[in-house]
Amino acid sequence: MSSTRSQDPVRRSIPALRQHIRQEVLPELLELENNVEAGADVISSQPEHPLSNVALATYLKAWGFDYKTGKDQTYFDGHERDDVVRYRIKWAQQMMEWHKLQPSLKDNEKKMVLVTHDESIFYSNDCKVTRWCEKNEFMILPKGQGRSIMISSFMCPCHGTMRGTVNGVNLISRVIFFPGNSNGDGYWTNKDLTSNHKAFADDALVASRMTSGTSEVKSSTMYRFRDTTYVDRNGIIKPQSMYTMESMDLDAAMKEINRRRAKGQAFNANALVEKYRHAQEREKFKEILRLLRERGLLGRNEPLRRVCVRGTPHDPQAKPGCCAKYLLSQQPDFKAQKNMLETQTSKAGHLFTLYPKYHCECNWIERHWGTAKRHARMECDYSFDTLKSRIEEFLDHDEAAFGHKINRRYYYRAYRYIDAYSKGNDVLEADDIIKKFSKEYRSHRRAV
């Protein structure tokens, strides 16, 4: 049974189980490992019915297996990874603190409202694949998904999609985007905050963006890192700049000196200084090794490779570090670097948090997408022009039909998952709690 459980479900079958029993299980039980021919005779002499399809199917069901087709259900991937579980519990407990009722607010207090964000893509050929057909009626679906429309939206449970007027301009918390270079709007980049939660500002302290050696700052330089502070070994806070001013090309001068020394040629230091002197001072990025030495993390002549070999994982246990970039990225000021979206949100006076990985069930806007796509599939005529002209109708369908209460319904269902996770339940236990709640309570007035 253990071998069957460890097998890929796609390859799990009755013939495979029968072969495993005949070739491995029975010889082991009959203790015929050292007499293969005798074992084969005994197995071949056995009647077929103990290993028939019906018998093996019965065993599989008794072991907890079911023969079923793939269908939409809660998808479990990396949900129970240690890092995901730690973040999920901490995040869920914080969300439940924010979710506490606020019956009376003081003059300087504001009601806390969850504004959630997500993106979704609608395809012109995304249709209803199951339907009632007459005996001689056939359903031919188009190949491919067709052209797409991408939606990025912020929503709150009290107003749904937020709309308003600011300085005479009508605003909506939704962006409709047509991907593609030829007939579309291009593609979103890191600077589109609502499209990338991991985008950082151009001056952010991101070690992976830094060059391994020194580099001159030019007008075409993509990133210009901000100054920072660090705490040295004595607990003193010290400032650190990522750049230095140079009046001469010291690297080029040192290369020429080393080359001449290797060839046994004489050189004039003053002449080399004049040769490589800049007309005016130039700003250069300090190499990563120099930044580490300034912080006291690396000795003056202590060697350390700048980057790890591509494809090899970083080793947190290596001393002083597996590579310079990783060691710098683990420093407190680099680890505390906030992404661009969090920086802008915090600057506006809002609280910011990211949903746990693999837990879309905690984001109630996913249910809004599901309702919108269901209506779009019902009205699908495989035309991009139709999808483009009616996309607003599809997105607003659930609110138009049920009002804002439908958003609160999605919201409270998502919070039941969050509440279950805050109590330490895993994904399967949380899913069972929600199913049990849905069966027991059909409304807030009547328990079944």
N, C-alpha and C positions, 0 to 999 in steps of 0.2 A: 504493500500500500504506500510506503514511503517513496518508492521509486515512481509510482504513478503520480503522487502529489508533486514531486519535483520536476515532472515532465511538462513540457510546453503544452498548454491546453489544445493548441492546434494539432499537435501530433498525438494527443491522447485519444486512443481508440480501442475497440474490443479486439481487433486482430493484433495490435501491439501488446495488449495485456496478455493475450493467449500465448504469444511468442515468448514474452518475459517469463510466464509461468512454466512453460515447457523447457526453456533453455537454462533458467537460473533457479527458480523456486523449487521445482520437483527434484532436480538432481541434488540440491542442497538438503532437502528433507529426507531423501532416500540415502543420503551419505554416499553418493556414488561419484564424488568428484574425481577420484583416482581411477575410475573405471568407466570411461565415457561410452564405450560400446555397449556395455551392460546397461548403463543408464538409458541409452537410446532405445534399447530393446524393451525395457520396462515401460518407458513413456509411450512408445508406439503401440504397445499392447493394451493401453488403457482405452476404455470406451470414450467416444466423442462427447457424450452428453454432459459430463462434468465440466467440460470447457466449451459448452455451446454458447451461442450468442445470448440466449435468454438467461442462462446461469451467470455468465459474466456480467451482464447488465444488472442483474439482481445484486451481485456482489458490489458493483460500483455504487448503486443507490444506497446499499447498506453502509458503505464507507463515506457517504455524504456527498456523492457526485450526482449531478443532474444533467441530462442531455437537453440542451436548450440552444436557441439561436441568439445571436447578438442583438441587444436592444438598448435603448437609451435608459441609463440608470446612473446612480452616483458612481463616478469614475475614481478609482483609487490608484494613485501612482506613487509619488514620493511623500504622501501625506504623513507617514510615520517615521520619516527620517529624524534623527535626534535633534538636529538644528531647527527643523521645521516645527517639531513638537514644542521645543523650548520657547520659540518665538510665538507660536500659536497660543499657548497657555498665558504667557505674559500679556500678549496683545488682547486676548479675549477678556481677561480680568480688567484691563484698563478700559476697554469698550463698555463693560458692564458698569464701571464706575461712572463713566460719562452718561450712561443711559438712565441713571437713577432719576426718578421723578423730581421735578422742581416745583412743588406746589405754590411756593411763595418766593418771589424774587425781591431782593433789596434794590434800592435806587441805582446802585452802581453795578448791578449784576444783569447779565443777559441770558436769555434762554439758549441752551445748547442744542443745536440742530445738526444732524448728520447730513452732510452734502457728499454724495458718492459720485465716483467717476468711472467710466469704462468706455471702451470702443467696441464697435461691431461692424461687420461687413455684410451687405446685402447683395446678392447676385441676381442677375436678370433671368437666369435659367433655374433658379432655386424654386422648384414647384412641388406640389403634393404628389408623392410617388405611389401612394396607395389610393385606389378609387374603385367604384363599382362600374363594371363593364359588362356589356352583353356578351353572349357566347362567341359571336364572330367579330367582336369589337376589340381592336388591339391598341395598345398604348405605346407609342414610340416617343422616347424622350430625346431631347437634343444632347449632343456630345459636348462635354465641358460645362463649366459653370457660367460662362458668359461674362459680360462686363460687370463691374462691381461699383458699389457706392459705399464709402466708409463713413461711419458716424462716430463722432466723439461727443459725449454728452456729460454734463453735470446735472444731477437731480437731487431733490430733497423730498422726503416723504409727505410734507405738508403741501407743497406746490407742484411736485413732479418736475417737469421741465420749466425752469424759471424764466420768466419774461418780465421786461420792464423798460422804462424810458429814462435815459440819463442824458441830460443836456440836449433834449429834443431828439435823441437818437434811440430808435427801438433796438433793444438788445435781447438775445436769447441765449441760454446756456447750452447751446448745441451747435456743432460745426458739421456741415455736410461737405464731404470731400470726394472728388472724383479721381481716383488714382490712375496713373498712366502718363506717359510723356507725349504721345502723339495727339490724342484727343482728350486728355485729362488735365488735371491740375499739377502734374508731377507727383512727387512723393514727399511725405513729411520728413523733416530732419530733426536732429536733437534740439534745435531751437524752438520747435513746436512743442511747448510744454505739455499740452494735453495728450501728446502722442507717445511720449517716452518718459516713464517715471524714473529712469536711471540717467537722464541727461544732466550734465554738470555745467556750471558756468565756465566761461573761457578762462577765468582767473582761479578756478578751483584747484585745490591741492590734490591732484590725482597723479600718483607716481607713474602709472602706465603711460601717461602722456609725455613724460619727461624724457629727453634724450640722454643716452648713456654718457656722452662726453660733453665738452663745452660747445656752445653754439651761439653765434652772434644774433642779436635781436634785430630783425628787419621788419619792414612794413608788411611783408607777406607772412610773418610768423603767426601761426594759427592761435597759439595759446600764450598768454602772459600771466605767469603765476603770481599770486599776491604774496606779500610778506607775511610771516607767521611768527609765532613764539613757541618755545619749547622749554621744558624743565630739565636742567642739567642734573648731574649726580648729587649735587649738594642741595637740591631742592630750590634752586634759584631760577626764576623765569627770565629767559634771555630772548631777545629778538633775533630773527634770522631772515636775511633777504635771499631770494633765489638768484640774484644777479650781482654782478660785479662790473666795475668800470675798468677798462684796460686801455693804456695809451700805446701799446705795441702788441704785435701778434706773437705772444710768448711761445705758443705751441710750435709755430713754424720756426722760430729762432732756435728752440731746443732741438728740434729735429735736425736742423743743419749742423748744430754743434756736435750732436751725437754721430752724425754721418761723417763729419770731418775727423772726429776722434777715431772712429773705426778704421778710416783709411790712413791714419797717421798724418793728416794734413794740419797745418797751422791755421789759426783763425784769430781775427781781431774782434774782441767782444764789443768794443765801442762801435766798430763799423757795422756789426750785426744789429746792434741796437738801433742805429740810424737807419739801416736797411729796412727793418721791420716796424719802425715807428709809424703810428697812424697820424694822419694830418690832424685828426681830432679824436678825442676819447670815444671808444665804442663800448656799448653795453653787451655783456655776454652772460649767458646762463651758466651758473656753476654746475659742474658735473656732479652726478649723484654721489660719487665717492667723497667728494669734498664736503657736501652737505652732511654726510654721515660723520666725517671726521670732525667737523665743527661742533657736532652734537656730542662728541665723545663716544660714539658707538663703534668707531673703528680706529685702530692705531694709525700713526702717521705713515708707516710703511707696511701696514698689514694688508695682505692681498685679499681680494674678494671679487668674484666674477660679477659683472654688471647685471646680467640676466641669466636665468636658467635656460637650459636647452629646451627648445620648443617641444611641447608634448609631455614633458616631465612635470609631475606635480611638485608644488613647493613643499619644503620640509620645515615646519614650524620649530622643530627641535634642534635644528642645526645652529651652531654658534660660530660667529655672531649672527649669521643668517645664511640661507641657501644662496641668495643673490642680493645685490645692492637694491634693486627695485623693490623686491618683496620686503626687505628689512625696513626700507623707508616707508612703504605703504602701511606697515603695522604700527607706526608711531601714533600717539594719541591725537595730534592735530590733524593728521591725514585720515585717521579712522573716523574722526568727528566731522569730517567734511559732509555737508548736506547737499542733496541733489538740487537742481535748479527749481523744481516745482515746490519742494519743501521750503527752500529759501524765500521764494516769492510769497508763498502762503503764510509763513510765519511773520514776514515783514508786514503783511496786511492785518496781523492781529488774530489769525485763526490757528487752531490746532491742526496738526497734520499727522497722519499715520498711513502705513501701507498694509494692505490685506496680506495675510500669510500666503506663501506659495501654495499652489494646488488647491486653494479653498475658494473657488468661485461661488460656492453655495452661501458664503457669508456676505456677498455683495448682492443686494436685492435688485439692482439694476439689471442683472442677468435675466430675471423673470420678466422684466419689461421688454428686453430684447426678444425673449421667446414668444411673447404675445404678439409683438409687432411682426416677427417673421412668420408666425402662423397665419396672420391675416394677409401678409404679402404672398405667401404660397397659395392661398385660396384664390387670390386675384391674379396669379401669374399668367401672362400670355406670351412669355419668352421674349419680350421686347424691352430693350434698355430704355427707350424713350418713355414707355409706360411707367417703368420703375422710377425713372427720374422725375416724372411729373407727379407721381403719387406717393413718393417716399415720405413726405410730411404727413400725409393721411395715414400711412401705415404706422408711423411712429407715434401718432397721437390717438390711435384707434382705441386703446384700452381706457385712456382718460376720457375720451369723448363718450364711450359707452357706459362707464361705471363711475366717472368722476375721480376726484383725488383719493377717495377711499381705497381704490385698488392699489395705489402706491403704498398706503399704510399697511395694507394686507401683505404685500411683498416684503415690506420693511420688518414687520413683526415676525414673519416666518424666518427671515434671515437671522434675526436676533435670537430666535430659539436655538439655532445652531451655535451662535456665539455663546449663549448662556451655557449650553452643554459642554462646549470646549473649555469654558472658564472653570468648570468643575473637574477638569482633568480627564474627561471622556475622550476616547479615541474616535476615529471617523465612523467605524461601524456602530459603536455604541451611540454616538450622536445621531446617526441616521435612524436607528431603532427608536430613540427617544422622540424624534420628530414624527415618525410614522405612528407611534402609540398616541402621541398628543393629538394628531389629526383624526384618529379614530375615536378618541374619547370625547373630544370637544368640537362639536360642529359649529358652535357659536359661543360668544362670551356670556350668553344668557342661559344656555341649556347644555348640560352634560349628558352624554349618551351612556 
